[in-house]
């Protein structure tokens, strides 16, 4: 089988001059390695002529693809659009078509199955070429990307059973290029331009973000019961801004009462402090009693114990088990009633409350105490919507408990405040 692939490779090398891609942008033929601006793109098509012919008995699949590479030449998240042709009859029909077919990449593919987001070929959500380009707008590598057009043949070499010893999977040989790859460059995002962030109705500049920025993901939710804000028990949609060693999450918190933003901020402070104090002191009654109280509150749709767990998650603290916070324990702290997690902050035109603290927690089961990953949470008035508050939290890309120093906590807070300062809420 390897010998057959080698023969194909030799055959292709000897005849590849006639095989070529034709790429057109806005109706004009593109020369290899040309650079274009995504903002000027009206349409982009691909066609090919004189592809290498394979023996009629050739079986496997052909992939016609356009891959996205970042400025350093690395394929970003294996994102590419592709058409796959399988089976000997389909392969020969595709390669030997008398009239070359032109495929549209932009603004939309002519065939829904032609191009799709790909990690493998089983059940992945389809995504248009334009969708991938749009995702690069808010990416640190969105300044310029390389588009690489390829057509490769993968010979069917056999099959094997999967781990269940029942499902059969095909085995394929290495890629054999049927047409010399074609490359061009597309400048997608101006790093000095304002990037829109719809979930919070704000904009920011890529260049203003801190070092190590990787991208945006808006697929996450917080499963939190706030009670007095928003719909009790419903998840909050949030956007995650990813960096090299940490990420910042931001969510729009809606409330359905008639209070002002300032009144809701104060209510949030009062209720969250009360709930965290409740958790801290219930810990002493025993972990089983604590969980039964929470379940009872949930059953009766009450606040109290149930919401306490929600607030702990909201602060970024562990909710895998009961958490004890020393300064909210009546027995350990005589100044208990005056304690609060929150203090006021103002950054430019933004004002609200922040919780920046190293939380010393204890698992009620073991009594073991240690400093855990600190809390850097900011909640403030949404400048564009008087019926919502915005919440921003800092997370480190790590698992388990991590002891923090005051300097590390200060660094966490400075990164969040830097992020808040670059947000532009001007309509």
C-alpha positions in Angstrom: 0.0 0.0 0.0 2.9 2.4 0.8 4.3 1.6 -2.6 1.1 2.7 -4.2 1.1 6.0 -2.4 4.7 6.6 -3.4 3.7 5.9 -7.1 0.9 8.4 -6.7 3.3 11.0 -5.3 5.8 10.5 -8.2 3.0 10.7 -10.7 1.7 13.9 -9.2 5.2 15.5 -9.1 5.6 14.8 -12.8 2.2 16.3 -13.8 1.4 18.9 -11.2 2.1 21.9 -13.5 -1.3 21.5 -15.2 -3.2 21.2 -11.9 -4.0 24.5 -10.2 -6.4 26.4 -8.0 -8.3 29.5 -9.1 -9.2 31.8 -6.3 -11.3 34.9 -7.0 -11.9 37.8 -4.6 -14.6 40.3 -5.6 -14.6 38.7 -9.0 -10.9 39.2 -9.7 -8.3 36.4 -9.8 -6.0 36.3 -6.8 -2.3 35.9 -7.2 -0.5 33.6 -4.6 0.5 35.4 -1.4 -1.5 38.5 -2.1 -2.9 40.4 1.0 -6.4 41.7 1.3 -8.6 43.4 4.0 -11.6 41.4 5.3 -13.6 44.7 5.4 -13.2 44.9 1.6 -14.4 41.4 1.0 -17.6 41.0 -1.0 -17.2 37.5 -2.3 -14.6 34.8 -2.3 -14.7 31.7 -4.6 -12.6 28.6 -5.2 -12.3 26.4 -8.3 -9.7 24.0 -9.7 -8.6 22.7 -13.1 -6.7 19.7 -14.3 -6.6 17.8 -11.0 -4.5 14.7 -10.9 -6.4 11.6 -12.0 -6.4 8.5 -9.8 -6.8 4.9 -10.9 -10.5 4.0 -11.3 -10.2 1.5 -8.4 -8.9 4.2 -5.9 -10.9 4.2 -2.7 -10.7 6.5 0.3 -11.6 10.2 0.4 -10.5 13.5 -1.0 -10.6 16.7 1.0 -10.9 20.1 -0.5 -10.1 22.6 2.2 -9.3 26.1 3.2 -7.3 26.3 6.4 -6.8 29.3 8.7 -3.3 30.0 10.1 -2.4 32.8 12.5 0.5 35.3 12.0 3.1 32.9 13.4 2.1 30.2 10.9 0.4 28.0 13.5 -3.0 26.6 12.6 -5.4 28.1 15.1 -7.6 25.6 17.0 -7.6 23.3 13.9 -10.2 25.6 12.3 -10.8 25.0 8.7 -13.6 24.6 6.2 -13.7 21.6 4.0 -15.5 19.4 1.5 -15.1 15.7 1.7 -15.7 13.2 -1.2 -15.7 9.5 -0.3 -15.7 6.3 -2.3 -14.1 5.4 -5.6 -17.1 6.4 -7.8 -17.6 9.8 -6.1 -13.9 10.5 -6.2 -13.6 9.9 -9.9 -16.8 11.8 -10.7 -15.4 14.7 -8.6 -12.0 14.7 -10.3 -13.1 14.1 -13.8 -16.0 16.6 -14.1 -16.0 18.0 -17.6 -17.1 21.5 -16.5 -15.1 22.9 -13.5 -17.4 23.9 -10.7 -16.9 27.1 -8.7 -17.5 27.0 -5.0 -18.4 30.0 -3.0 -16.8 30.6 0.4 -18.1 34.1 1.1 -20.4 35.5 2.1 -22.2 32.1 2.3 -21.4 28.6 1.0 -23.7 27.6 -1.9 -24.0 24.1 -0.4 -24.8 23.8 3.3 -22.7 20.7 3.6 -19.7 22.1 1.8 -17.9 23.9 4.5 -18.1 23.2 8.2 -16.1 23.7 11.5 -14.0 20.6 11.9 -12.3 18.6 14.6 -13.5 15.3 13.1 -16.2 14.4 10.8 -18.8 13.0 13.2 -21.7 15.3 14.2 -19.9 18.6 14.6 -21.9 21.8 14.2 -21.5 23.4 10.8 -20.0 26.9 10.5 -19.7 29.2 7.5 -16.4 30.7 6.3 -17.8 34.1 7.4 -18.4 32.8 11.0 -14.8 31.8 11.4 -13.6 35.2 10.0 -15.9 37.0 12.5 -14.5 35.0 15.4 -11.0 36.3 14.4 -12.2 39.8 14.9 -11.9 39.5 18.6 -8.9 37.3 18.6 -5.3 38.5 19.3 -4.2 36.8 16.1 -7.0 38.5 14.1 -4.7 41.1 12.7 -3.7 38.9 9.8 -4.4 35.3 8.9 -3.1 33.0 6.2 -5.6 31.1 4.1 -4.2 27.9 2.6 -6.2 26.1 -0.1 -5.5 22.4 -0.5 -6.8 19.2 -2.2 -5.5 15.9 -0.8 -6.2 12.3 -1.3 -6.3 9.8 1.6 -6.2 6.2 0.5 -8.4 3.6 2.3 -5.9 1.1 3.7 -8.2 -1.1 5.9 -10.3 -0.9 9.0 -10.3 -1.7 12.7 -12.8 -2.1 15.6 -13.2 0.6 18.2 -12.8 0.2 22.0 -16.3 -1.4 22.2 -15.1 -4.2 19.9 -18.2 -3.6 17.8 -18.0 -0.3 15.9 -15.8 -0.4 12.8 -13.6 2.5 11.7 -11.7 3.0 8.5 -8.0 3.4 8.3 -6.4 5.8 5.8 -3.0 6.4 4.4 -1.1 9.7 4.6 -2.3 12.7 2.6 -1.2 12.9 -1.0 -1.6 16.4 -2.6 -3.5 16.4 -5.9 -3.0 20.1 -6.5 -0.1 22.4 -5.3 -1.4 24.3 -2.2 -2.4 28.0 -2.8 -1.9 30.6 -0.1 -3.2 34.2 0.4 -3.5 36.6 3.3 -6.5 38.3 4.9 -6.3 41.1 7.4 -9.4 40.5 9.5 -9.2 42.9 12.5 -7.6 46.2 13.0 -6.1 46.0 16.4 -6.7 49.7 16.9 -10.3 49.4 16.1 -13.1 49.1 18.7 -14.2 45.5 19.1 -17.9 45.0 20.0 -18.8 42.8 22.9 -22.6 42.3 22.5 -23.2 40.4 25.8 -22.4 43.5 27.8 -23.1 46.1 25.1 -19.6 47.5 25.4 -16.5 47.9 23.1 -12.8 47.7 23.7 -9.5 47.8 21.7 -7.5 44.7 21.2 -4.3 46.7 21.8 -5.5 47.8 25.2 -5.9 44.3 26.6 -3.2 42.9 28.9 -0.4 40.7 27.7 -1.4 37.1 27.1 -4.9 37.7 25.8 -6.2 34.6 23.8 -9.8 35.1 22.9 -13.5 35.4 23.9 -16.0 32.7 24.7 -19.6 33.4 25.4 -20.9 29.9 25.9 -20.5 29.7 29.7 -23.2 30.2 32.4 -23.2 30.6 36.2 -25.7 28.2 37.9 -26.6 30.6 40.6 -29.7 31.4 42.6 -29.7 35.2 43.4 -33.3 35.4 44.4 -33.7 39.2 44.5 -31.9 39.8 41.3 -33.1 38.2 38.0 -35.0 35.0 37.9 -34.4 32.8 41.0 -32.5 29.6 40.1 -31.8 30.5 36.5 -28.3 30.4 35.1 -26.6 33.7 34.2 -25.0 33.9 30.7 -21.5 35.1 30.9 -18.6 35.9 28.5 -15.1 34.6 29.3 -12.1 36.7 28.2 -9.2 34.2 28.2 -5.5 34.9 28.9 -2.4 32.8 29.2 -2.6 32.0 32.9 -6.0 33.4 33.9 -9.4 34.4 32.6 -11.9 37.1 33.4 -15.7 36.5 33.3 -18.4 39.1 32.9 -22.1 38.8 33.1 -25.2 41.0 32.7 -27.4 40.5 35.9 -31.0 41.6 35.3 -33.4 42.3 38.1 -37.2 42.6 38.0 -38.0 44.9 40.9 -38.6 48.7 40.9 -35.4 49.6 42.8 -32.7 51.8 41.4 -29.2 50.5 40.5 -27.8 51.9 43.7 -30.6 50.3 45.8 -30.0 47.0 44.1 -26.3 47.2 44.8 -26.9 47.8 48.4 -29.4 45.0 48.5 -26.9 42.7 46.9 -24.3 43.6 49.5 -26.7 43.1 52.4 -28.1 39.8 51.2 -24.8 38.3 50.1 -23.1 39.1 53.4 -26.1 37.6 55.3 -25.9 34.4 53.2 -22.2 34.0 53.6 -22.5 34.5 57.4 -25.2 31.9 57.4 -23.1 29.3 55.7 -20.1 30.0 58.0 -22.2 29.5 61.1 -24.3 26.6 60.0 -21.0 24.8 59.5 -20.8 24.4 63.3 -24.1 22.5 63.4 -22.7 19.7 61.3 -22.5 19.1 57.6 -25.5 16.8 57.4 -27.7 19.4 59.2 -26.4 22.1 56.9 -27.3 20.1 53.7 -30.7 19.2 55.0 -31.5 22.8 55.7 -30.4 23.8 52.2 -32.6 21.0 50.7 -35.5 22.1 52.8 -35.1 25.7 51.7 -35.0 24.6 48.1 -38.1 22.5 48.6 -40.0 25.4 50.1 -38.5 27.9 47.6 -37.1 30.0 50.5 -33.9 32.1 50.6 -31.5 31.4 53.4 -29.4 28.3 53.2 -30.1 27.6 49.5 -29.0 31.1 48.3 -25.9 31.0 50.5 -24.4 28.3 48.2 -25.3 30.5 45.2 -23.5 33.5 46.6 -20.4 31.4 47.4 -20.3 30.3 43.7 -20.9 33.9 42.6 -17.8 35.0 44.6 -15.8 32.3 42.9 -15.4 30.2 46.1 -15.7 26.4 46.1 -19.2 25.1 46.3 -18.3 21.4 46.3 -18.8 21.3 50.0 -19.7 23.6 53.0 -17.3 26.5 53.4 -16.4 28.1 56.7 -15.2 31.8 56.6 -13.5 32.8 59.9 -14.4 36.4 60.0 -18.1 35.5 59.7 -18.1 33.2 62.7 -19.9 34.6 65.8 -17.7 32.5 68.1 -14.4 33.4 66.6 -15.1 37.1 65.8 -16.6 39.5 68.3 -16.9 42.1 65.6 -19.0 39.7 63.5 -22.0 42.1 62.9 -19.7 44.8 61.3 -18.0 42.5 58.9 -18.6 42.8 55.1 -17.2 41.3 52.0 -17.7 44.4 49.9 -16.3 47.9 49.6 -17.0 50.7 47.1 -14.9 51.4 44.0 -14.8 53.9 41.2 -12.9 53.5 37.9 -13.5 56.4 35.6 -17.3 56.6 35.1 -17.8 53.1 36.5 -18.8 52.7 40.2 -20.0 49.8 42.2 -18.8 47.3 44.8 -15.8 45.0 44.9 -14.9 41.9 46.9 -11.1 41.5 46.9 -10.0 39.2 49.7 -8.0 36.1 50.6 -10.7 33.9 52.0 -9.5 31.5 54.7 -11.9 28.6 54.5 -12.3 25.3 56.3 -14.0 22.1 55.2 -16.6 21.3 57.8 -16.0 17.5 57.4 -12.3 17.6 58.3 -11.8 20.9 60.1 -8.7 21.5 57.9 -8.0 25.2 57.3 -5.9 26.8 54.6 -5.8 29.9 52.4 -7.7 29.3 49.2 -7.7 31.0 45.8 -8.7 34.6 46.6 -11.8 36.4 45.5 -11.6 39.3 43.0 -15.2 40.1 42.1 -16.6 43.4 41.0 -20.3 44.3 40.6 -21.3 47.7 39.2 -24.0 49.7 37.5 -24.4 49.0 33.8 -24.0 52.4 32.1 -26.2 51.4 29.1 -29.1 49.7 31.0 -30.6 51.0 34.3 -32.3 47.6 34.9 -29.1 45.6 35.0 -25.8 45.3 36.9 -22.6 43.9 35.5 -20.4 41.4 37.4 -16.8 40.7 36.6 -14.7 37.9 38.2 -11.1 36.9 38.0 -10.1 33.2 37.8 -6.7 31.7 37.6 -6.2 28.8 35.2 -5.5 26.2 37.9 -7.2 23.5 39.8 -7.4 22.9 43.6 -6.6 25.1 46.4 -3.7 27.6 46.0 -2.3 29.7 48.8 -2.2 33.4 47.9 0.0 36.2 49.2 -1.2 39.8 49.6 0.9 40.8 46.6 -0.8 38.1 44.4 -4.2 39.2 45.4 -3.2 42.8 44.6 -2.2 41.7 41.1 -5.5 39.9 40.6 -7.4 43.1 41.5 -5.2 45.3 39.2 -5.9 43.0 36.2 -9.6 43.2 36.7 -9.5 47.0 37.2 -7.4 47.3 34.1 -10.0 45.3 32.2 -12.8 47.5 33.5 -10.9 50.7 32.6 -10.7 49.7 28.9 -14.4 49.0 28.4 -16.1 51.6 26.3 -19.9 51.8 27.0 -20.5 54.7 24.6 -23.4 53.9 22.4 
